Amino acid sequence: MDINHILETGGILLVGLIVFAESGLLVGFFLPGDTLLFPAGIFAAQGKLPLLPLIAVIILCAVAGDNTGYFIGAKTGKKIFKKEDGLLFRAEYLRRAEKFYEKHGGKTIMLARFLPLVRTFAPVVAGAAKMPRKRFVLFDLIGCISWGAGVTLLGYYFGSKIPNIDAYILPAIAFASLLTFGPSVYHIFSDPKIRKIIASKISKFFQKKG
C-alpha cells in the first residue's frame, strides 16, 4: 500500500476512513495505523494537509471506530469467541479479558491505541467482557487523543525539522512499522498454543497441495 499516494489523492477524508476501519472493523488490522499518521504529520508540515483538521478527524474517527468495535462486542458477546482453536479469537482470550478488564480496564484501552492488532480487538473484547460503557468511553477518549495527536505531531515535528524529508519517508515508515508491529508479532508467536495452530494450518495446507 503506497502511503504517499493515499495521502496525496485521498487527503484527510481517506485518512479518517482508514483509521475508522482499522479501529472498528474486524479486518482492520490489515490497514496502516501509526504508519499512516506519521507520514500524514510530515505532509502537514509541508503544507500539503491542514494540521488541526487532520488531527481532529483522526481522533473523531478513532473514537467512532472503537465505539463500533465495543458495540460489536457487546452485541455478540461470547459468541464471537466460540471457536476454541481460532488464531485470533478464542474463548480463552475472553476469559482472560474479563478478569483483566475488571482490574485494569482503563489502562488497557488507553495503551491499546498504540499497539497494532491490539487496538483493533481491544474494544470488541471490552464490549464482550461487559466493561462499563462510561468507563470505556472515558479511557478510550484519552487513548485516542494521545495516539491521534501524538503520532501525527511527531511526524509534523520531523517534517518541519528535517530538510527534504520526502527522501526518508519510506525508511521512516519501515522503522515505524518495526516499532509498532514488532511487539505484537512477538507476543503472537511466543504463545505456544498459537504456534501449534499455525503449524497445524501449514501442515494441512501442504497436505492438500501434496
Backbone torsions as a table, in degrees:
resi	resn	phi	psi	omega
1	MET	NA	121.4	-177.6
2	ASP	-82.8	105.1	-177.3
3	ILE	-63.9	-40.9	179.7
4	ASN	-60.2	-43.4	-179.5
5	HIS	-64.4	-40.2	177.7
6	ILE	-57.6	-47.9	-175.7
7	LEU	-69.7	-37.2	-177.0
8	GLU	-72.4	-39.4	-174.6
9	THR	-92.4	-36.1	-174.7
10	GLY	-95.3	-30.4	179.8
11	GLY	63.4	-152.5	-173.1
12	ILE	-62.2	-39.9	-176.7
13	LEU	-60.2	-46.0	-178.8
14	LEU	-69.2	-36.2	174.8
15	VAL	-58.2	-46.3	179.9
16	GLY	-62.0	-41.9	-180.0
17	LEU	-64.1	-40.1	179.9
18	ILE	-67.6	-42.2	177.8
19	VAL	-61.2	-42.5	179.0
20	PHE	-63.5	-45.6	-177.8
21	ALA	-63.7	-40.2	-179.7
22	GLU	-65.2	-35.1	-175.8
23	SER	-86.4	-36.3	-168.5
24	GLY	-108.1	-10.7	-178.7
25	LEU	-113.5	142.9	-174.1
26	LEU	-69.5	-11.2	175.7
27	VAL	-98.8	5.2	-172.3
28	GLY	-68.6	-16.3	-177.7
29	PHE	-69.5	-9.6	176.5
30	PHE	-81.9	-11.3	-174.3
31	LEU	-94.1	154.0	179.6
32	PRO	-73.7	137.5	178.2
33	GLY	-117.1	-84.5	177.4
34	ASP	-58.6	-36.9	-177.5
35	THR	-73.5	-5.2	172.5
36	LEU	-99.3	-40.3	-177.1
37	LEU	-66.0	-39.9	-178.1
38	PHE	-62.1	-51.5	175.7
39	PRO	-63.5	-32.6	177.6
40	ALA	-61.0	-39.2	176.4
41	GLY	-64.0	-38.4	177.3
42	ILE	-63.9	-43.3	178.3
43	PHE	-62.0	-37.5	178.5
44	ALA	-64.9	-38.1	178.4
45	ALA	-65.2	-28.4	179.3
46	GLN	-88.0	1.3	179.1
47	GLY	82.0	9.5	-178.8
48	LYS	-84.3	-20.4	177.0
49	LEU	-137.5	141.6	177.5
50	PRO	-75.5	125.7	-170.1
51	LEU	-62.7	-55.5	-174.3
52	LEU	-64.2	-45.7	174.7
53	PRO	-60.8	-36.7	178.9
54	LEU	-60.2	-49.2	-179.8
55	ILE	-63.6	-41.6	-179.1
56	ALA	-61.8	-44.5	-179.5
57	VAL	-65.3	-42.3	179.5
58	ILE	-59.5	-47.6	-178.5
59	ILE	-64.2	-46.0	-179.0
60	LEU	-62.4	-42.5	-179.0
61	CYS	-70.9	-34.2	176.7
62	ALA	-65.3	-44.4	178.8
63	VAL	-63.5	-44.9	179.5
64	ALA	-62.5	-41.5	179.4
65	GLY	-65.1	-44.5	-179.9
66	ASP	-63.6	-40.0	179.7
67	ASN	-69.5	-30.6	173.9
68	THR	-65.8	-43.4	177.0
69	GLY	-62.0	-41.5	177.9
70	TYR	-61.3	-42.9	-179.8
71	PHE	-62.7	-42.2	178.3
72	ILE	-60.8	-46.0	179.7
73	GLY	-64.0	-41.0	-179.2
74	ALA	-66.5	-35.7	-177.5
75	LYS	-80.7	-38.2	-178.0
76	THR	-86.0	-27.5	178.7
77	GLY	56.7	-136.4	-175.2
78	LYS	-74.8	-8.9	-179.9
79	LYS	-60.4	-34.2	-176.2
80	ILE	-71.3	-15.8	-179.7
81	PHE	-109.7	17.3	-176.2
82	LYS	-65.6	-33.6	-176.9
83	LYS	-74.6	103.9	-173.8
84	GLU	-63.6	-33.7	-174.8
85	ASP	-101.9	20.6	177.6
86	GLY	-67.1	151.2	-177.6
87	LEU	-74.6	-41.3	-178.4
88	LEU	-107.1	-38.3	-179.7
89	PHE	-107.8	117.9	176.7
90	ARG	-141.1	151.7	-179.8
91	ALA	-58.8	-32.4	179.6
92	GLU	-59.8	-38.4	-179.6
93	TYR	-64.1	-40.4	-179.4
94	LEU	-65.8	-41.8	179.5
95	ARG	-62.7	-40.2	177.4
96	ARG	-66.5	-42.4	-177.6
97	ALA	-63.4	-40.1	-179.1
98	GLU	-60.3	-41.0	179.3
99	LYS	-73.0	-40.3	-176.2
100	PHE	-69.7	-43.8	-179.6
101	TYR	-66.0	-31.6	179.7
102	GLU	-60.1	-33.2	-177.5
103	LYS	-104.1	-38.1	-172.7
104	HIS	-126.3	26.4	-174.6
105	GLY	-51.8	-48.0	-176.7
106	GLY	-61.0	-47.6	-179.2
107	LYS	-64.8	-37.2	179.7
108	THR	-60.1	-47.8	-177.1
109	ILE	-65.4	-39.1	179.3
110	MET	-65.7	-48.3	-175.7
111	LEU	-72.3	-28.3	-178.0
112	ALA	-59.1	-30.2	-179.3
113	ARG	-58.2	-27.3	-175.4
114	PHE	-97.8	5.5	-177.4
115	LEU	-121.5	113.7	176.4
116	PRO	-57.2	154.5	-175.1
117	LEU	71.4	-53.2	-177.9
118	VAL	-63.7	-42.3	-177.1
119	ARG	-68.1	-22.7	177.0
120	THR	-73.6	-40.6	-172.4
121	PHE	-97.6	-21.3	-176.7
122	ALA	-57.4	-45.5	178.7
123	PRO	-62.7	-35.8	178.7
124	VAL	-64.7	-45.1	179.4
125	VAL	-64.5	-39.8	179.0
126	ALA	-60.8	-42.3	178.4
127	GLY	-66.9	-43.3	179.8
128	ALA	-67.1	-32.0	-179.9
129	ALA	-83.7	3.3	177.4
130	LYS	61.5	39.8	172.7
131	MET	-65.1	133.5	-179.1
132	PRO	-52.9	132.7	-173.9
133	ARG	-58.6	-44.9	-178.2
134	LYS	-62.5	-40.7	179.2
135	ARG	-65.1	-42.3	178.3
136	PHE	-61.2	-49.1	-177.5
137	VAL	-60.2	-42.7	-178.1
138	LEU	-61.8	-54.4	-176.7
139	PHE	-71.5	-31.5	177.3
140	ASP	-66.1	-39.8	178.6
141	LEU	-62.1	-42.2	177.7
142	ILE	-61.9	-44.5	-179.8
143	GLY	-65.0	-41.9	-178.9
144	CYS	-66.6	-40.2	178.1
145	ILE	-65.3	-45.7	-178.9
146	SER	-62.1	-44.2	-177.7
147	TRP	-72.4	-52.4	-175.3
148	GLY	-62.0	-45.4	179.7
149	ALA	-77.5	-41.6	-174.5
150	GLY	-63.7	-51.9	-177.5
151	VAL	-67.4	-39.6	-179.8
152	THR	-66.5	-43.8	179.1
153	LEU	-67.3	-30.0	175.9
154	LEU	-63.9	-44.3	176.0
155	GLY	-63.1	-40.7	179.3
156	TYR	-61.8	-40.8	-179.2
157	TYR	-62.3	-49.9	-179.9
158	PHE	-66.3	-34.8	179.1
159	GLY	-65.6	-29.8	-179.1
160	SER	-89.2	-15.7	-175.9
161	LYS	-102.8	-27.4	-175.0
162	ILE	-104.6	116.5	178.4
163	PRO	-64.8	143.9	177.7
164	ASN	52.7	42.2	-176.7
165	ILE	-67.2	-14.8	177.9
166	ASP	-52.4	-35.6	-177.2
167	ALA	-70.2	-16.9	-176.6
168	TYR	-108.0	3.4	-174.5
169	ILE	-63.0	-45.5	-177.7
170	LEU	-63.6	-45.9	175.2
171	PRO	-61.7	-35.8	179.1
172	ALA	-64.9	-40.1	178.2
173	ILE	-64.7	-41.5	179.1
174	ALA	-62.5	-41.9	179.3
175	PHE	-65.4	-44.0	179.2
176	ALA	-63.9	-38.0	178.8
177	SER	-63.5	-40.4	179.2
178	LEU	-63.8	-43.2	-179.4
179	LEU	-66.9	-38.3	-173.9
180	THR	-87.0	-41.3	-176.9
181	PHE	-86.6	-23.7	-177.7
182	GLY	-53.6	-55.9	-178.4
183	PRO	-59.7	-39.4	-179.1
184	SER	-66.8	-44.2	179.4
185	VAL	-63.2	-41.3	178.3
186	TYR	-61.0	-43.8	-179.8
187	HIS	-62.4	-42.7	-179.0
188	ILE	-63.4	-48.7	-174.0
189	PHE	-82.3	-8.8	175.1
190	SER	-84.4	-10.5	178.3
191	ASP	-82.1	115.7	-178.1
192	PRO	-57.3	-36.1	-178.9
193	LYS	-66.4	-40.5	179.6
194	ILE	-68.3	-40.4	177.4
195	ARG	-60.4	-38.8	179.4
196	LYS	-65.8	-40.2	178.5
197	ILE	-63.6	-45.9	-179.5
198	ILE	-61.9	-44.4	179.7
199	ALA	-62.0	-39.1	179.6
200	SER	-64.7	-43.2	-179.3
201	LYS	-66.9	-39.1	178.3
202	ILE	-64.4	-42.2	179.7
203	SER	-61.7	-44.0	179.5
204	LYS	-64.6	-37.8	179.2
205	PHE	-60.4	-47.5	-177.7
206	PHE	-71.6	-29.3	176.8
207	GLN	-65.4	-40.2	177.7
208	LYS	-66.3	-40.6	179.8
209	LYS	-65.6	-34.8	-178.9
210	GLY	-74.3	NA	NA
